[in-house]
Amino acid sequence: MAVFITFSRLPTAAMAVYPFIFIKRKAYKNDLVLVNHEKIHHRQQLELLIIPFYVIYFLNYIYNLVRFQSHHQAYMNIIFEKEAYAQEKDLYYLNNRKTFASFKRLKS
């Protein structure tokens, strides 16, 4: 179960830091696609025991930043973001998600 915290100065609409989902506006907790995206990140964080998730996330971002020379491209190509964006509209995805599903996106 996610714990929502509204933080108006958040630089993005939402951010998952297990067990919290920080949201920029209170109404965002009713956005099923946004919440599903963040819950996918929660699952990713749990399966990697939280801290390693952030290490891999950061290293993947840095690698992508060097590769693409663009913050947006670097962010969109983080393996965890690729999975979350690809599956965010499938509200049943987490019911059938395979463990370490993010890592199948390493080659794409």
Secondary structure, 3 states (H helix, E strand, C coil): CCEEEECCCCCCCEEEECCEEEECCHHHHHCHHHHHHHHHHHHHHHHCCCHHHHHHHHHHHHHHHHHHCCHHHHHHCCHHHHHHHHHCCCCCHHHHCCCCHHHHHCCC
